[in-house]
Amino acid sequence: MQDTKKIRNFSIIAHIDHGKSTLADRMLELTKSVPQRRMKEQLLDTMELERERGITIKMQPVQMLFSFEGQNYIFNLIDTPGHIDFSYEVSRALKAVEGSILLVDSTQGIQAQTLTTLSLARDLGLLIIPALSKIDSPFSRTEEVAEEISELLDCSKSDILKVSGKTGQGVQTLMEEIVRRFPPPGHNPETDSDFRSLTFDFKYSSHKGIIIYTRVFDGEVKKGDALFLHAGQKKFNALEVGKFAPEEIPTPILGRGDIGYIVTGVKEPGVAYVGDTVSLKGSNLKPLPGFQEPKPVVWASVYPDSQDDFPLLRQALLRLKLSDSSFSFEEESSGALGRGFRCGFLGMLHLEIITERIKREFNLGIIVTTPSITYEVITKKKKKFFVYSPVFFPEFGEIDEIYEPWINLKIITPANYLGPVLRLLFLHEAEVGDTLSFKDGRTSVDSKMPLRELMRNFFDELKSVSSGYASLSYEIGERRKADVVKLDLLVAEESVPAFARIVSRKRVEEEAEKAVEKLYDILPRQMFVTKIQAKALSRILSSKTLSPLRKDVTAKLYGGDVTRKKKLLEKQKKGKKKMKEGGKVNIPQDVFMKMMRSG
């Protein structure tokens, strides 16, 4: 059994764009883990989308060798995503390590997501090394932000390290402190004879199948071992085991305390889960605690631009599911858009990433409907069911009660923007709770809000009213009674299911007028008079009439009796009336796209 005293497993937790990927780059350079000719910015962010946006989507682990006081140490770093959509993945990554570097941007100070992730790390009992980043910036507020961190962690300002990922200043000192402050992996003699490890991420390879990223807690594993995934209920043989350098390097064995990968050879979705336990087949060890099956928070329908691409879209979604267990989908059909898929996501960023990957990696044109959430509906006959699409919402008169998810929201904003932020919260039906003032003039606001209101452009509006300075984090809270109604759009007195949406009763008239006005502006004129109406609460709330295309039937008449003109116009009028009675409106696909992409 290997000696674990020289192993240090740690992660970097920080808000988006606080410099954790850049700091990881400098660590790789300092330890010469990557040859200089192969070094590039954001090396651990392997997706093109990550590099373009400057955010971490998928966790990329790496092993580094660090020499200190004549001893060689193994550093295993997990670089975690910093967005609230991926908080469960962050919690599992933190479970795989003994310590975390809390990285705070010295130009911005503590942000909302910093507090959320710090709380996760503390709950897991991790040791924290606080560090200030971007100290080389002319806008750095080193002393003020150090004071904030000192109060937050109840530590001395001398315990807070100062680093620059850009210049490398302070990185050597930080790595020495990792050796001093972070403990080596723990040891449990009762379970150490048997293999058990935690899955903190995975990916899919068309040649090797699912490759599990894992932290070994007990025993050891080698190529050829018969293994078992507990949550996935899948048996397999390890085709290869190895470590990250940062590319995958096969090794003979993974032992206690190691962070590495296991090639499963499995090529089916719904088998690998973040947080699952891997053990030897037939092992008596219980699964490691803390696993949660991912539950979708946001739903949206995805349709191919051309129905000929439907099989290709199915293949693309299956391929994405193989490398992302939190993504779910099922087939559905729309009379207007044809066959497509109802997809579940962890949040709005997750939705954006998946749809962008479909376009880039599979070169498919897609239509994405307006996102919605899951409502719990109780009918007057006391039948209870969950609805994740407006299409399946019962009629107004059949509903007794509706329940919806709320979120616990934390916003940190400069004090001079507090008024506009509070007004925005009021407009989005939030209940404002505790406030806390920081010494640098910023204020933290706790509140509760319906999840549907967060999706109603709240992120963009918050950035707008705070000039981009406010940050937020949230977690899903309790379910509460919802005062919402289904808003239907009718074209030529026929309901169009693809345009249906769920809105707050308080804003239903405003939303009805907006929707009718928008459709009126983009719907092509027909050969007959076309009514565009919005219906909710069993009545029409807004209506506009689209005038018909009209041929000038009197153009060929020159002079003569006026009755000839009247006769032709009357004949045209009767024809239009007949068409209106039996005519159907053919809504072009681009109209659906414009209505849905409006959000």
C-alpha positions as CSV (number, residue, x, y, z in Angstrom):
1,M,0.0,0.0,0.0
2,Q,1.4,3.4,-1.0
3,D,2.5,6.1,1.4
4,T,0.0,8.9,1.3
5,K,1.9,11.4,3.5
6,K,3.3,13.2,0.4
7,I,-0.1,13.5,-1.3
8,R,-2.0,16.8,-1.3
9,N,-5.5,16.8,-2.8
10,F,-7.1,20.3,-3.2
11,S,-9.3,22.4,-5.4
12,I,-9.7,26.1,-6.2
13,I,-13.0,27.6,-5.4
14,A,-13.9,31.1,-6.7
15,H,-16.5,33.2,-8.4
16,I,-16.6,33.3,-12.2
17,D,-13.6,35.2,-13.7
18,H,-11.7,35.5,-10.4
19,G,-8.6,34.0,-12.0
20,K,-8.7,30.3,-10.9
21,S,-7.9,28.9,-14.4
22,T,-5.0,31.4,-14.8
23,L,-3.6,30.5,-11.3
24,A,-3.8,26.8,-12.3
25,D,-1.7,27.7,-15.5
26,R,1.0,29.2,-13.3
27,M,1.1,26.2,-11.0
28,L,1.6,23.9,-14.1
29,E,4.4,26.1,-15.3
30,L,6.1,26.3,-11.9
31,T,6.0,22.5,-11.5
32,K,7.0,21.9,-15.1
33,S,4.0,19.6,-15.5
34,V,3.5,20.8,-19.1
35,P,6.4,21.5,-21.5
36,Q,6.7,25.2,-22.3
37,R,6.0,24.6,-26.0
38,R,2.6,23.1,-25.1
39,M,1.6,25.7,-22.6
40,K,-1.4,27.9,-23.4
41,E,-3.9,30.0,-21.4
42,Q,-6.7,28.2,-19.6
43,L,-5.0,24.9,-20.2
44,L,-7.4,23.0,-18.0
45,D,-10.4,24.4,-19.8
46,T,-10.5,21.9,-22.7
47,M,-13.7,22.9,-24.4
48,E,-13.6,25.5,-27.1
49,L,-16.8,27.0,-25.5
50,E,-14.9,27.4,-22.1
51,R,-12.0,29.1,-23.7
52,E,-14.2,31.5,-25.6
53,R,-16.3,32.5,-22.6
54,G,-13.5,32.3,-20.0
55,I,-15.5,30.1,-17.7
56,T,-15.0,26.5,-16.5
57,I,-17.8,24.1,-17.5
58,K,-16.3,20.7,-17.0
59,M,-13.9,20.0,-14.2
60,Q,-10.4,19.1,-15.5
61,P,-8.1,17.4,-12.9
62,V,-4.3,17.5,-13.0
63,Q,-1.4,15.9,-11.1
64,M,1.7,17.9,-10.4
65,L,5.0,17.0,-8.7
66,F,6.3,19.7,-6.3
67,S,9.7,19.7,-4.6
68,F,9.9,21.4,-1.2
69,E,12.6,21.2,1.5
70,G,14.2,18.2,-0.2
71,Q,10.9,16.2,-0.4
72,N,8.8,15.4,-3.5
73,Y,5.1,16.0,-3.1
74,I,2.2,14.9,-5.3
75,F,-0.4,17.7,-5.9
76,N,-3.8,16.6,-7.3
77,L,-5.7,19.7,-8.3
78,I,-9.4,19.8,-9.3
79,D,-10.4,23.0,-11.0
80,T,-14.1,23.4,-10.3
81,P,-16.9,25.2,-12.3
82,G,-17.8,28.6,-10.7
83,H,-21.4,28.9,-11.9
84,I,-24.4,28.3,-9.7
85,D,-26.0,25.8,-12.2
86,F,-23.2,23.4,-11.3
87,S,-23.2,23.6,-7.5
88,Y,-23.8,19.8,-7.1
89,E,-20.7,19.0,-9.3
90,V,-18.7,21.5,-7.1
91,S,-19.8,19.7,-3.9
92,R,-18.7,16.3,-5.3
93,A,-15.4,17.7,-6.4
94,L,-14.9,19.2,-2.9
95,K,-15.7,15.8,-1.4
96,A,-12.7,14.4,-3.3
97,V,-10.2,16.7,-1.7
98,E,-8.9,17.6,1.8
99,G,-8.4,21.3,1.3
100,S,-9.5,24.3,-0.9
101,I,-7.9,27.5,-2.0
102,L,-10.5,30.3,-1.6
103,L,-9.5,32.7,-4.4
104,V,-11.0,36.2,-4.3
105,D,-10.4,38.8,-6.9
106,S,-8.7,41.8,-5.2
107,T,-10.4,44.2,-7.7
108,Q,-13.9,43.0,-7.0
109,G,-14.0,41.5,-3.5
110,I,-16.2,38.7,-2.2
111,Q,-19.0,37.8,-4.6
112,A,-22.2,35.9,-3.9
113,Q,-21.1,32.6,-5.4
114,T,-17.9,32.8,-3.3
115,L,-20.0,32.6,-0.2
116,T,-22.1,29.7,-1.5
117,T,-19.1,27.6,-2.4
118,L,-17.3,28.5,0.8
119,S,-20.3,27.2,2.7
120,L,-20.2,23.9,0.8
121,A,-16.5,23.5,1.6
122,R,-16.9,24.3,5.3
123,D,-19.9,21.8,5.6
124,L,-17.5,19.1,4.3
125,G,-14.9,20.0,6.9
126,L,-12.2,21.2,4.3
127,L,-9.3,23.3,5.4
128,I,-9.2,26.7,3.6
129,I,-6.3,28.7,2.4
130,P,-7.6,32.2,1.5
131,A,-5.8,34.0,-1.4
132,L,-6.2,37.3,-3.2
133,S,-5.8,37.2,-7.0
134,K,-5.0,39.9,-9.5
135,I,-2.8,41.9,-7.0
136,D,-0.8,43.3,-10.0
137,S,-3.9,45.1,-11.3
138,P,-3.9,49.0,-10.8
139,F,-7.5,48.6,-9.6
140,S,-6.5,46.1,-6.8
141,R,-8.0,46.9,-3.4
142,T,-5.8,44.4,-1.5
143,E,-6.1,45.7,2.1
144,E,-9.9,46.3,1.9
145,V,-10.6,42.9,0.4
146,A,-8.2,41.2,2.9
147,E,-10.2,42.8,5.7
148,E,-13.4,41.3,4.2
149,I,-11.9,37.8,4.0
150,S,-10.5,38.1,7.5
151,E,-13.9,38.8,8.9
152,L,-15.6,36.1,6.8
153,L,-13.2,33.3,7.8
154,D,-12.4,34.7,11.3
155,C,-8.7,34.6,10.5
156,S,-5.7,36.9,10.7
157,K,-4.9,39.0,7.6
158,S,-1.4,37.5,7.7
159,D,-3.0,34.1,6.9
160,I,-4.2,35.5,3.6
161,L,-1.9,35.0,0.6
162,K,-1.5,37.4,-2.3
163,V,-1.0,36.0,-5.8
164,S,-1.1,37.1,-9.4
165,G,-1.9,34.4,-12.0
166,K,-0.8,36.8,-14.7
167,T,2.8,37.5,-13.5
168,G,3.2,34.4,-11.2
169,Q,3.9,36.6,-8.1
170,G,3.2,34.7,-4.9
171,V,2.5,31.4,-6.6
172,Q,5.6,29.6,-5.1
173,T,4.6,30.8,-1.6
174,L,1.1,29.5,-2.1
175,M,2.3,26.1,-3.2
176,E,4.6,25.9,-0.1
177,E,1.6,26.7,2.1
178,I,-0.4,23.9,0.4
179,V,2.3,21.5,1.8
180,R,2.2,23.1,5.2
181,R,-1.5,23.6,5.7
182,F,-3.4,20.9,3.8
183,P,-3.4,17.4,5.4
184,P,-2.6,14.2,3.5
185,P,-5.4,11.8,2.7
186,G,-7.0,10.1,5.7
187,H,-6.7,6.4,6.5
188,N,-9.3,4.0,7.8
189,P,-7.8,0.6,8.7
190,E,-11.2,-1.1,8.8
191,T,-12.0,-0.4,5.1
192,D,-8.6,-0.1,3.6
193,S,-8.3,-3.7,2.5
194,D,-11.1,-3.3,0.0
195,F,-11.4,-0.8,-3.0
196,R,-13.8,2.1,-2.9
197,S,-13.7,5.4,-4.8
198,L,-15.9,8.5,-5.5
199,T,-16.8,9.5,-9.1
200,F,-16.5,13.3,-9.3
201,D,-16.8,13.6,-13.1
202,F,-16.7,11.5,-16.3
203,K,-16.5,11.8,-20.0
204,Y,-17.3,9.7,-23.1
205,S,-14.9,8.3,-25.7
206,S,-16.2,6.6,-28.8
207,H,-13.3,4.1,-28.5
208,K,-13.1,3.5,-24.8
209,G,-16.7,4.2,-23.7
210,I,-17.3,6.0,-20.4
211,I,-14.2,7.2,-18.6
212,I,-14.7,7.8,-14.9
213,Y,-12.8,10.5,-13.0
214,T,-12.4,9.2,-9.5
215,R,-10.8,9.7,-6.0
216,V,-9.7,6.5,-4.3
217,F,-10.7,6.5,-0.6
218,D,-10.0,2.8,0.2
219,G,-7.8,0.1,-1.2
220,E,-6.4,0.1,-4.7
221,V,-7.6,-0.7,-8.2
222,K,-5.7,-2.0,-11.3
223,K,-6.4,-2.9,-14.9
224,G,-8.6,-6.0,-15.3
225,D,-10.4,-5.6,-11.9
226,A,-14.1,-6.5,-11.8
227,L,-15.9,-3.3,-10.6
228,F,-19.4,-2.1,-9.8
229,L,-21.1,1.3,-10.0
230,H,-23.6,1.5,-7.2
231,A,-26.1,4.2,-8.4
232,G,-25.8,3.1,-12.0
233,Q,-26.1,-0.6,-11.0
234,K,-23.6,-1.6,-13.6
235,K,-20.8,-4.2,-13.5
236,F,-17.7,-3.8,-15.7
237,N,-14.0,-4.6,-15.9
238,A,-11.4,-1.8,-15.7
239,L,-9.9,-1.7,-19.2
240,E,-7.3,0.9,-18.0
241,V,-6.5,3.0,-15.0
242,G,-4.3,6.1,-14.9
243,K,-3.6,9.6,-13.8
244,F,-3.8,13.1,-15.2
245,A,-0.7,15.0,-16.4
246,P,-3.0,16.8,-17.4
247,E,-3.6,14.4,-20.3
248,E,-4.5,10.8,-19.4
249,I,-1.4,8.7,-18.6
250,P,-2.0,4.9,-17.9
251,T,-0.5,3.6,-14.6
252,P,-0.3,0.1,-13.2
253,I,-2.4,0.9,-10.2
254,L,-4.5,3.6,-8.4
255,G,-4.1,3.5,-4.6
256,R,-5.6,5.2,-1.5
257,G,-5.5,9.0,-1.8
258,D,-5.0,9.0,-5.6
259,I,-7.1,11.0,-8.1
260,G,-7.2,9.4,-11.5
261,Y,-9.4,7.7,-14.1
262,I,-10.9,4.3,-14.9
263,V,-11.8,3.3,-18.4
264,T,-15.1,1.3,-18.2
265,G,-15.7,0.3,-21.8
266,V,-19.5,1.0,-21.1
267,K,-21.2,2.7,-24.1
268,E,-24.7,3.3,-22.7
269,P,-26.2,6.4,-21.1
270,G,-27.7,6.5,-17.6
271,V,-24.9,4.4,-16.1
272,A,-22.3,6.9,-14.8
273,Y,-23.3,9.6,-12.3
274,V,-21.4,12.3,-10.5
275,G,-21.2,11.4,-6.9
276,D,-21.5,7.6,-7.5
277,T,-19.4,5.1,-5.6
278,V,-17.1,2.6,-7.5
279,S,-16.2,-0.6,-5.6
280,L,-15.0,-4.2,-6.4
281,K,-17.8,-6.5,-7.6
282,G,-19.1,-8.4,-4.6
283,S,-17.6,-5.9,-2.1
284,N,-19.3,-5.6,1.3
285,L,-18.4,-1.9,1.7
286,K,-21.3,0.6,1.7
287,P,-21.5,3.4,-0.9
288,L,-19.9,6.7,0.1
289,P,-22.5,9.1,1.4
290,G,-23.8,12.3,-0.3
291,F,-25.0,11.0,-3.7
292,Q,-27.9,12.8,-5.3
293,E,-29.5,12.0,-8.6
294,P,-29.5,15.2,-10.7
295,K,-33.0,16.7,-11.0
296,P,-33.8,19.1,-13.9
297,V,-34.7,22.6,-12.9
298,V,-35.4,24.2,-16.3
299,W,-37.2,22.6,-19.2
300,A,-37.2,23.5,-22.9
301,S,-38.2,21.8,-26.1
302,V,-35.6,21.3,-28.9
303,Y,-36.6,20.8,-32.5
304,P,-34.4,20.4,-35.6
305,D,-34.7,23.2,-38.2
306,S,-35.5,20.4,-40.7
307,Q,-37.4,17.3,-39.8
308,D,-35.0,15.4,-42.0
309,D,-32.4,16.0,-39.2
310,F,-34.5,14.4,-36.4
311,P,-32.5,11.2,-36.3
312,L,-29.2,13.2,-36.2
313,L,-30.6,15.3,-33.3
314,R,-31.5,12.1,-31.4
315,Q,-27.9,10.8,-31.9
316,A,-26.5,14.2,-30.7
317,L,-28.6,14.2,-27.5
318,L,-27.7,10.6,-26.7
319,R,-24.0,11.4,-27.2
320,L,-24.3,14.4,-24.9
321,K,-26.2,12.3,-22.3
322,L,-23.2,9.9,-22.2
323,S,-20.9,12.6,-20.9
324,D,-23.5,14.6,-18.8
325,S,-25.8,12.7,-16.5
326,S,-27.6,15.8,-15.4
327,F,-29.0,16.3,-18.9
328,S,-32.2,14.5,-19.6
329,F,-34.6,14.3,-22.6
330,E,-37.7,12.6,-24.0
331,E,-39.3,12.6,-27.4
332,E,-42.3,14.8,-28.1
333,S,-44.3,16.0,-31.1
334,S,-45.8,19.4,-32.0
335,G,-48.2,19.9,-34.8
336,A,-46.5,23.1,-35.7
337,L,-42.8,22.1,-35.4
338,G,-43.0,18.4,-35.9
339,R,-41.0,15.9,-33.9
340,G,-38.5,17.0,-31.3
341,F,-37.4,16.5,-27.7
342,R,-38.4,17.8,-24.3
343,C,-35.1,18.4,-22.4
344,G,-34.3,19.0,-18.8
345,F,-31.4,21.2,-17.6
346,L,-29.8,22.3,-14.3
347,G,-30.3,25.9,-15.1
348,M,-30.2,28.6,-17.9
349,L,-26.4,28.4,-18.4
350,H,-26.6,24.6,-18.6
351,L,-29.4,25.0,-21.3
352,E,-27.2,27.5,-23.2
353,I,-24.1,25.2,-23.1
354,I,-26.0,22.1,-24.3
355,T,-27.8,23.9,-27.2
356,E,-24.5,25.6,-28.2
357,R,-22.7,22.2,-28.2
358,I,-25.4,20.7,-30.4
359,K,-24.8,23.5,-33.0
360,R,-21.0,23.4,-32.8
361,E,-20.1,19.7,-32.3
362,F,-22.9,18.2,-34.4
363,N,-23.4,21.1,-36.9
364,L,-27.2,21.0,-36.4
365,G,-29.6,23.9,-36.8
366,I,-32.2,23.8,-33.9
367,I,-35.2,25.6,-32.6
368,V,-35.3,26.0,-28.8
369,T,-38.6,26.9,-27.1
370,T,-39.1,29.3,-24.3
371,P,-37.8,27.6,-21.1
372,S,-40.3,26.6,-18.4
373,I,-40.2,25.0,-14.9
374,T,-42.1,22.2,-13.2
375,Y,-45.4,23.0,-11.6
376,E,-47.4,20.7,-9.2
377,V,-51.1,20.9,-10.2
378,I,-54.0,19.7,-8.1
379,T,-57.4,19.6,-9.9
380,K,-60.8,20.1,-8.4
381,K,-61.2,16.4,-8.5
382,K,-58.1,16.2,-6.2
383,K,-55.9,14.6,-8.9
384,K,-52.3,15.6,-8.4
385,F,-49.6,15.6,-11.1
386,F,-46.5,17.5,-12.3
387,V,-46.6,19.7,-15.4
388,Y,-43.4,20.8,-17.1
389,S,-44.9,22.2,-20.3
390,P,-47.7,24.8,-20.8
391,V,-49.3,22.5,-23.4
392,F,-50.2,20.0,-20.6
393,F,-51.7,22.6,-18.3
394,P,-55.3,21.9,-17.5
395,E,-58.1,24.4,-18.3
396,F,-58.5,27.3,-15.9
397,G,-61.8,26.0,-14.5
398,E,-60.4,22.5,-13.7
399,I,-57.5,23.7,-11.4
400,D,-57.9,23.9,-7.6
401,E,-54.3,24.6,-6.6
402,I,-50.8,25.1,-8.2
403,Y,-47.5,24.8,-6.5
404,E,-44.1,26.1,-7.8
405,P,-40.5,26.0,-6.7
406,W,-39.0,29.0,-5.0
407,I,-35.3,29.9,-4.6
408,N,-33.2,31.3,-1.8
409,L,-31.4,34.2,-3.4
410,K,-28.3,36.1,-2.3
411,I,-27.2,39.3,-4.1
412,I,-24.1,41.4,-3.3
413,T,-24.2,44.9,-4.8
414,P,-22.5,48.3,-4.2
415,A,-24.6,50.4,-1.8
416,N,-25.4,53.1,-4.3
417,Y,-27.3,50.5,-6.5
418,L,-29.2,49.0,-3.5
419,G,-32.4,51.1,-4.3
420,P,-32.7,49.9,-8.0
421,V,-31.9,46.3,-6.9
422,L,-34.6,46.3,-4.3
423,R,-37.1,47.7,-6.8
424,L,-36.1,44.9,-9.2
425,L,-36.7,42.3,-6.5
426,F,-40.1,43.8,-5.9
427,L,-41.0,43.6,-9.6
428,H,-40.0,40.0,-9.6
429,E,-42.3,39.1,-6.6
430,A,-39.3,38.5,-4.2
431,E,-39.5,38.6,-0.4
432,V,-36.5,40.5,0.9
433,G,-34.9,39.2,4.1
434,D,-31.6,40.1,5.9
435,T,-29.1,42.6,4.6
436,L,-25.4,42.9,5.6
437,S,-23.1,45.8,4.9
438,F,-19.4,45.2,4.0
439,K,-16.7,47.7,5.0
440,D,-16.0,48.5,1.3
441,G,-19.5,50.0,0.8
442,R,-21.2,46.9,-0.7
443,T,-24.3,45.3,0.7
444,S,-25.5,41.6,0.7
445,V,-29.2,41.1,0.4
446,D,-30.9,37.8,1.1
447,S,-34.3,37.1,-0.5
448,K,-36.8,34.5,-1.6
449,M,-38.2,34.5,-5.1
450,P,-40.3,32.2,-7.5
451,L,-38.0,30.3,-9.8
452,R,-40.1,31.4,-12.8
453,E,-39.3,35.0,-12.0
454,L,-35.5,34.3,-12.0
455,M,-36.0,33.0,-15.5
456,R,-37.9,36.1,-16.6
457,N,-34.7,37.9,-17.6
458,F,-33.7,38.5,-14.0
459,F,-29.9,38.0,-14.6
460,D,-29.8,40.6,-17.4
461,E,-32.0,43.1,-15.6
462,L,-29.8,42.8,-12.4
463,K,-26.7,43.5,-14.4
464,S,-28.4,46.4,-16.1
465,V,-29.7,48.2,-12.9
466,S,-26.3,47.7,-11.1
467,S,-24.1,48.6,-14.1
468,G,-22.7,45.0,-14.0
469,Y,-21.4,45.3,-10.4
470,A,-24.0,43.0,-8.6
471,S,-23.4,39.3,-8.3
472,L,-25.9,36.6,-7.2
473,S,-26.1,33.0,-6.2
474,Y,-29.2,30.9,-5.4
475,E,-30.3,27.5,-4.3
476,I,-33.6,25.7,-4.9
477,G,-35.8,26.1,-1.8
478,E,-39.4,25.1,-0.9
479,R,-42.5,24.7,-3.0
480,R,-45.2,27.3,-2.5
481,K,-48.7,28.0,-3.8
482,A,-48.5,29.8,-7.1
483,D,-50.8,32.4,-8.5
484,V,-50.2,31.7,-12.2
485,V,-52.3,31.1,-15.3
486,K,-51.9,29.6,-18.7
487,L,-51.8,32.2,-21.5
488,D,-52.9,30.8,-24.9
489,L,-52.4,32.6,-28.3
490,L,-55.1,32.1,-30.9
491,V,-54.7,32.6,-34.6
492,A,-57.9,32.7,-36.7
493,E,-59.7,31.5,-33.5
494,E,-57.5,28.4,-33.3
495,S,-55.1,27.8,-30.3
496,V,-51.4,27.4,-31.2
497,P,-49.9,25.1,-28.5
498,A,-46.4,26.1,-29.3
499,F,-47.1,29.7,-28.3
500,A,-48.7,28.8,-24.9
501,R,-46.9,30.0,-21.7
502,I,-47.4,30.1,-18.0
503,V,-47.4,33.7,-16.5
504,S,-48.2,35.4,-13.2
505,R,-51.8,36.4,-12.8
506,K,-50.7,39.9,-11.9
507,R,-49.0,40.4,-15.3
508,V,-51.3,38.3,-17.5
509,E,-52.9,41.3,-19.2
510,E,-49.5,43.0,-19.9
511,E,-48.0,39.7,-21.2
512,A,-51.1,39.1,-23.4
513,E,-50.8,42.5,-25.0
514,K,-47.1,42.0,-25.6
515,A,-47.5,38.6,-27.2
516,V,-50.4,39.7,-29.5
517,E,-48.5,42.8,-30.6
518,K,-45.3,40.8,-31.3
519,L,-47.2,38.1,-33.3
520,Y,-49.2,40.9,-35.2
521,D,-45.9,42.4,-36.3
522,I,-44.3,39.2,-37.6
523,L,-47.2,37.1,-38.9
524,P,-47.6,37.4,-42.7
525,R,-50.9,38.7,-44.0
526,Q,-53.3,36.0,-45.2
527,M,-56.0,36.0,-48.0
528,F,-58.7,36.7,-45.4
529,V,-59.1,38.7,-42.2
530,T,-57.1,37.1,-39.4
531,K,-57.7,37.6,-35.7
532,I,-54.8,37.3,-33.3
533,Q,-56.0,36.8,-29.7
534,A,-54.6,36.1,-26.3
535,K,-56.7,34.0,-24.0
536,A,-56.4,33.4,-20.2
537,L,-58.8,33.0,-17.3
538,S,-61.4,31.7,-19.8
539,R,-61.6,35.0,-21.6
540,I,-60.0,37.0,-24.4
541,L,-57.6,39.6,-22.9
542,S,-56.1,41.1,-26.0
543,S,-57.0,41.0,-29.7
544,K,-55.8,42.5,-33.0
545,T,-57.0,42.0,-36.5
546,L,-54.6,41.4,-39.4
547,S,-56.1,42.9,-42.6
548,P,-56.1,40.5,-45.6
549,L,-54.1,40.7,-48.8
550,R,-56.4,42.3,-51.4
551,K,-56.2,42.1,-55.1
552,D,-57.4,45.2,-57.0
553,V,-60.3,43.6,-58.9
554,T,-61.4,46.9,-60.5
555,A,-58.0,47.6,-62.0
556,K,-59.1,46.5,-65.5
557,L,-62.2,48.7,-65.5
558,Y,-61.9,52.0,-67.4
559,G,-65.0,54.2,-67.0
560,G,-68.4,52.7,-67.3
561,D,-71.2,52.4,-64.7
562,V,-70.1,52.4,-61.0
563,T,-72.4,49.4,-60.4
564,R,-69.9,47.2,-62.3
565,K,-67.2,48.1,-59.7
566,K,-69.6,47.5,-56.8
567,K,-70.6,44.1,-58.2
568,L,-66.9,43.0,-58.4
569,L,-66.1,44.3,-54.9
570,E,-69.1,42.6,-53.5
571,K,-68.1,39.3,-55.1
572,Q,-64.6,39.7,-53.6
573,K,-66.1,40.4,-50.2
574,K,-68.2,37.2,-50.3
575,G,-65.1,35.2,-51.4
576,K,-63.1,36.6,-48.4
577,K,-65.9,35.8,-46.0
578,K,-66.1,32.2,-47.4
579,M,-62.3,31.8,-47.0
580,K,-62.4,33.1,-43.4
581,E,-65.0,30.5,-42.5
582,G,-63.0,27.6,-43.9
583,G,-59.5,28.9,-44.2
584,K,-56.6,27.9,-42.1
585,V,-53.5,30.0,-41.3
586,N,-50.2,28.5,-42.3
587,I,-47.7,29.9,-39.8
588,P,-44.1,29.9,-41.2
589,Q,-41.4,28.3,-39.2
590,D,-39.4,31.6,-38.8
591,V,-42.5,33.1,-37.0
592,F,-42.3,30.3,-34.4
593,M,-38.5,30.8,-34.1
594,K,-39.0,34.6,-33.5
595,M,-41.7,34.1,-30.9
596,M,-39.9,31.4,-29.0
597,R,-36.5,32.9,-29.0
598,S,-37.9,36.1,-27.6
599,G,-38.1,34.4,-24.2
